[in-house]
């Protein structure tokens, strides 16, 4: 069951004394941020705070449970959610104990271009294969009486380059 927006807003009001609080919907549930760091999750209308050493000192009697199947246990805040000062202190202690998040760059386009150019340079750096002693298709002549084979298709897609035509002799079209 997904969490209600009204519950997430209530949680944000309760922990507002910890700093700049924001939240973001992720996979049907919510991540709660304090000063730009993810400090808690709201899953199934329950608040799960990340466990830290400072958080253990404040929440030694709080139950721990995973917010979703396969997750590590977080502090499950049930009855004490109504204690605004205690929850804000727990979130602030957790935020101070967490590392600063790495800066994210807007990389989709630039990284894709870099990846392509890296692959192209790797392909260009490969040595040419050794010459084969087998006959190439251009060297094979058709049997007498058969039409010549068509030129092989190009190995890459795209437009073929057009060669410029020589101007016709004889003047204007008519």
C-alpha positions as CSV (number, residue, x, y, z in Angstrom):
1,X,0.0,0.0,0.0
2,X,1.4,3.4,-1.0
3,X,1.7,6.2,1.6
4,X,-0.7,9.1,1.7
5,X,0.6,12.6,0.8
6,X,-1.3,14.0,3.9
7,X,0.7,11.6,6.2
8,X,4.0,12.7,4.6
9,X,3.1,16.3,5.1
10,X,2.3,15.6,8.7
11,X,5.7,13.9,9.2
12,X,7.3,17.0,7.6
13,X,5.6,19.3,10.0
14,X,6.6,17.2,13.0
15,X,10.3,17.1,12.1
16,X,10.4,20.7,10.7
17,X,12.5,21.9,13.7
18,X,15.5,19.8,12.4
19,X,16.2,22.0,9.4
20,X,15.2,22.3,5.8
21,X,12.8,19.4,5.3
22,X,11.6,18.2,1.9
23,X,10.3,14.9,0.5
24,X,10.2,13.2,-2.8
25,X,8.0,10.4,-4.1
26,X,10.1,7.3,-5.1
27,X,8.7,4.0,-6.2
28,X,5.3,4.7,-4.7
29,X,6.7,5.7,-1.3
30,X,8.5,8.8,-0.1
31,X,12.1,9.7,0.8
32,X,12.4,12.5,3.5
33,X,15.3,14.9,3.2
34,X,16.8,17.1,5.9
35,X,19.2,19.8,4.6
36,X,19.6,17.9,1.4
37,X,20.4,14.4,2.9
38,X,18.0,11.5,2.9
39,X,17.3,10.8,6.6
40,X,14.1,8.8,6.5
41,X,11.6,6.9,4.4
42,X,7.8,6.9,4.7
43,X,6.5,3.5,3.6
44,X,3.0,2.3,4.2
45,X,2.2,5.4,6.2
46,X,5.0,4.7,8.7
47,X,8.2,6.7,9.4
48,X,11.5,4.9,9.1
49,X,14.6,6.9,10.2
50,X,18.0,5.8,9.0
51,X,20.0,4.2,11.8
52,X,23.2,6.1,12.8
53,X,25.4,6.1,15.9
54,X,23.9,9.4,17.0
55,X,20.4,8.1,16.4
56,X,21.1,5.0,18.5
57,X,22.0,7.2,21.5
58,X,18.6,9.0,21.2
59,X,16.4,6.1,20.1
60,X,17.7,3.2,22.2
61,X,14.2,1.9,23.0
62,X,12.8,2.3,19.4
63,X,11.9,-0.8,17.4
64,X,13.9,-1.5,14.2
65,X,12.2,-2.9,11.1
66,X,12.9,-2.9,7.3
67,X,10.8,-0.3,5.4
68,X,10.4,-2.7,2.5
69,X,11.3,-6.4,1.9
70,X,15.0,-6.9,1.5
71,X,16.0,-3.6,3.1
72,X,18.2,-3.1,6.2
73,X,16.4,-2.3,9.4
74,X,15.6,1.4,10.1
75,X,14.2,3.0,13.2
76,X,10.4,2.5,13.1
77,X,8.9,5.6,14.7
78,X,5.3,4.8,15.9
79,X,4.1,6.3,19.2
80,X,6.8,8.9,19.5
81,X,5.9,10.5,16.1
82,X,3.6,12.8,18.0
83,X,6.5,14.1,20.2
84,X,7.6,16.8,17.8
85,X,10.8,17.8,19.7
86,X,12.1,14.3,20.1
87,X,11.5,13.3,16.4
88,X,13.1,16.6,15.2
89,X,16.1,15.9,17.5
90,X,16.4,12.4,16.1
91,X,16.3,13.5,12.5
92,X,18.8,16.3,13.2
93,X,21.2,13.9,14.9
94,X,20.8,11.5,12.0
95,X,21.4,14.3,9.4
96,X,24.6,15.4,11.2
97,X,25.9,11.8,11.3
98,X,25.3,11.1,7.6
99,X,27.9,11.9,4.9
100,X,27.4,14.8,2.5
101,X,25.8,13.4,-0.7
102,X,27.9,13.4,-3.8
103,X,27.2,16.1,-6.3
104,X,25.2,14.9,-9.3
105,X,25.9,16.3,-12.7
106,X,23.5,16.5,-15.6
107,X,25.3,13.8,-17.4
108,X,23.1,12.0,-19.8
109,X,24.1,13.7,-23.0
110,X,27.7,14.4,-22.3
111,X,28.5,11.1,-20.8
112,X,26.8,9.3,-23.7
113,X,29.0,11.2,-26.1
114,X,32.1,10.5,-24.1
115,X,31.2,6.8,-23.9
116,X,30.7,6.6,-27.7
117,X,34.0,8.4,-28.5
118,X,35.8,6.1,-26.0
119,X,34.4,3.1,-27.8
120,X,35.3,4.5,-31.2
121,X,38.9,5.1,-30.1
122,X,39.1,1.6,-28.7
123,X,37.8,0.2,-32.0
124,X,40.2,2.4,-34.0
125,X,43.2,1.3,-31.8
126,X,42.7,-2.4,-32.6
127,X,45.3,-3.7,-35.0
128,X,44.2,-4.7,-38.5
129,X,43.7,-8.5,-39.0
130,X,46.4,-10.5,-40.7
131,X,46.0,-10.8,-44.5
132,X,44.1,-13.9,-45.5
133,X,45.3,-16.1,-48.3
134,X,41.7,-16.8,-49.4
135,X,40.3,-15.0,-52.5
136,X,38.2,-12.0,-51.9
137,X,34.8,-11.6,-53.6
138,X,36.2,-8.9,-55.9
139,X,39.0,-11.2,-57.1
140,X,36.5,-14.0,-58.0
141,X,35.5,-13.8,-61.6
142,X,32.0,-15.0,-62.7
143,X,31.8,-18.1,-64.9
144,X,31.5,-17.5,-68.6
145,X,28.0,-16.7,-69.7
146,X,26.8,-15.4,-66.3
147,X,26.2,-11.8,-65.5
148,X,28.7,-10.1,-63.1
149,X,27.8,-10.0,-59.4
150,X,26.4,-6.8,-57.9
151,X,28.7,-4.8,-55.7
152,X,28.5,-5.9,-52.0
153,X,26.3,-3.8,-49.8
154,X,28.0,-1.2,-47.6
155,X,28.8,-2.3,-44.1
156,X,27.3,0.8,-42.5
157,X,23.9,2.3,-42.6
158,X,23.3,5.8,-43.9
159,X,23.2,7.8,-47.1
160,X,25.8,7.0,-49.7
161,X,27.8,9.9,-50.9
162,X,26.8,11.2,-54.2
163,X,29.4,12.1,-56.8
164,X,28.8,15.4,-58.6
165,X,27.7,15.0,-62.2
166,X,29.4,16.7,-65.0
167,X,27.3,19.4,-66.7
168,X,25.7,18.3,-70.0
169,X,27.0,19.7,-73.2
170,X,24.6,21.4,-75.6
171,X,23.2,24.3,-73.8
172,X,19.8,25.0,-72.2
173,X,17.1,22.4,-71.6
174,X,14.3,22.5,-73.9
